[in-house]
Amino acid sequence: MHIVIMGCGRVGAELAQTLEQQGHTVAVIDRDPTAFRRLGSGFGGRRVTGIGFDQDTLREAGIEEAGAFAAVSSGDNSNIIAARVAREMFGTAHVAARIYDPRRAEVYQRLGIPTVATVRWTADQMLRRLLPSGAEPLWRDPSGAVQLAEVHTSSAWVGQRVSKLQDEAGVRIAFLTRLGEAILPTSQTVLQEGDLVHVMMRCGDVARVEEVFAVGPES
């Protein structure tokens, strides 16, 4: 897929490098040509100097053949305008905008522009580490019946097999995050101190699952 990224700050540069490593073609737009230094000499994609919501600039970046567009500049207004131009003027299938103001993010989300509310996401993640409790939803299916959530797990489960936790809670553990790396558990995987447990479960079962995870094994 060809992907266009507006903004070559730290997020834009890392996103561009990651996507290129995955085999996609990438074009990065930034009004400051010195920003492209963050991409490194090994980056093989296009570097386009210009304003990311300008139609000619977007065409130069290949928006007409792009399957996705990411607006990750430092300005909320620029990001949302560029995202709307990509979607409404060029019909780009997958569009996302980074928004710093969480109130604006909610508005644009309702308007159909997928957003990443940077401040709220960072604050939520910090709170999860400082005051771990309950379940933090990460994804919910369109019907609202099933969700993926990170569930706080009591230290009483450390040393227990993932399969035992699954059986007692009646859920499916989708993956663990251990030392910053995601791992897919097997029936022999044992929970370790510091593991983050990501659970697939029915939305109606959240309270019960939280209780099982918080209390520890029955025996």
Backbone hydrogen bonds, N-H to C=O, Kabsch-Sander energy under -0.5 kcal/mol:
donor,donor_aa,acceptor,acceptor_aa,energy
3,I,25,T,-2.6
4,V,68,A,-2.2
5,I,27,A,-3.0
6,M,70,A,-3.2
7,G,5,I,-0.6
7,G,29,I,-3.5
13,A,9,G,-2.5
14,E,10,R,-2.0
15,L,11,V,-2.7
16,A,12,G,-2.4
17,Q,13,A,-2.4
18,T,14,E,-2.5
19,L,15,L,-2.5
20,E,16,A,-2.2
21,Q,17,Q,-2.2
22,Q,18,T,-1.3
23,G,20,E,-1.7
24,H,19,L,-2.1
25,T,1,M,-1.9
27,A,3,I,-2.2
28,V,46,R,-2.7
29,I,5,I,-3.1
30,D,48,V,-2.0
35,A,32,D,-1.7
36,F,33,P,-1.0
37,R,34,T,-1.5
38,R,35,A,-1.7
39,L,36,F,-1.6
40,G,37,R,-1.2
43,F,40,G,-1.2
46,R,26,V,-1.9
48,V,28,V,-3.1
48,V,46,R,-0.5
49,T,47,R,-0.5
50,G,30,D,-1.2
50,G,48,V,-0.6
54,D,51,I,-1.8
58,L,54,D,-2.5
59,R,55,Q,-2.4
60,E,56,D,-2.2
61,A,57,T,-1.6
62,G,59,R,-1.4
63,I,58,L,-2.4
65,E,62,G,-1.2
66,A,63,I,-0.8
67,G,2,H,-2.6
68,A,2,H,-1.1
69,F,94,H,-2.5
70,A,4,V,-2.5
71,A,96,A,-2.6
72,V,6,M,-2.8
72,V,70,A,-0.7
76,D,74,S,-0.5
79,N,75,G,-2.2
80,I,76,D,-2.5
81,I,77,N,-2.4
82,A,78,S,-2.5
83,A,79,N,-2.3
84,R,80,I,-2.2
85,V,81,I,-2.4
86,A,82,A,-2.6
87,R,83,A,-2.1
88,E,84,R,-3.3
89,M,84,R,-0.5
89,M,85,V,-2.1
90,F,85,V,-1.2
91,G,87,R,-0.7
92,T,86,A,-2.4
94,H,67,G,-1.4
95,V,93,A,-0.6
96,A,69,F,-1.9
97,A,114,P,-2.1
98,R,71,A,-2.9
99,I,116,V,-2.4
105,A,101,D,-2.1
106,E,102,P,-1.7
107,V,103,R,-1.4
108,Y,104,R,-2.7
109,Q,105,A,-2.3
110,R,106,E,-1.8
111,L,107,V,-1.2
112,G,109,Q,-1.4
113,I,108,Y,-2.5
116,V,97,A,-2.2
117,A,115,T,-0.5
118,T,99,I,-1.4
118,T,116,V,-1.3
121,W,117,A,-2.9
122,T,118,T,-2.5
123,A,119,V,-2.7
124,D,120,R,-2.9
125,Q,121,W,-2.5
126,M,122,T,-2.3
127,L,123,A,-2.5
128,R,124,D,-2.2
129,R,125,Q,-1.4
130,L,126,M,-2.4
131,L,127,L,-3.3
136,E,150,E,-2.8
138,L,148,L,-3.5
139,W,148,L,-1.8
141,D,146,V,-2.5
144,G,141,D,-2.3
147,Q,201,M,-2.9
148,L,139,W,-2.8
149,A,199,V,-2.5
150,E,136,E,-2.3
151,V,149,A,-0.6
151,V,197,V,-2.4
152,H,134,G,-3.0
154,S,213,F,-2.7
157,W,154,S,-2.0
158,V,155,S,-1.3
159,G,191,L,-2.7
160,Q,157,W,-2.3
162,V,189,T,-2.8
164,K,161,R,-0.6
165,L,161,R,-1.5
166,Q,162,V,-2.5
167,D,163,S,-2.3
168,E,164,K,-2.3
169,A,165,L,-2.0
170,G,166,Q,-2.1
171,V,166,Q,-1.3
172,R,200,M,-1.9
173,I,171,V,-0.5
174,A,172,R,-0.8
174,A,198,H,-1.6
175,F,198,H,-1.3
176,L,183,I,-2.6
177,T,196,L,-2.3
178,R,176,L,-0.6
178,R,181,E,-3.3
181,E,178,R,-1.8
183,I,176,L,-2.8
189,T,186,T,-1.2
191,L,160,Q,-2.9
195,D,192,Q,-2.0
196,L,177,T,-2.2
197,V,151,V,-0.6
197,V,195,D,-0.5
198,H,175,F,-2.3
198,H,196,L,-0.5
199,V,149,A,-3.5
199,V,197,V,-0.6
200,M,172,R,-3.3
201,M,147,Q,-2.5
201,M,199,V,-0.6
203,C,145,A,-2.5
205,D,202,R,-1.9
206,V,203,C,-1.1
209,V,205,D,-2.6
210,E,206,V,-2.8
211,E,207,A,-1.8
212,V,208,R,-2.1
213,F,209,V,-2.6
214,A,210,E,-2.0
215,V,211,E,-2.0
216,G,212,V,-1.7
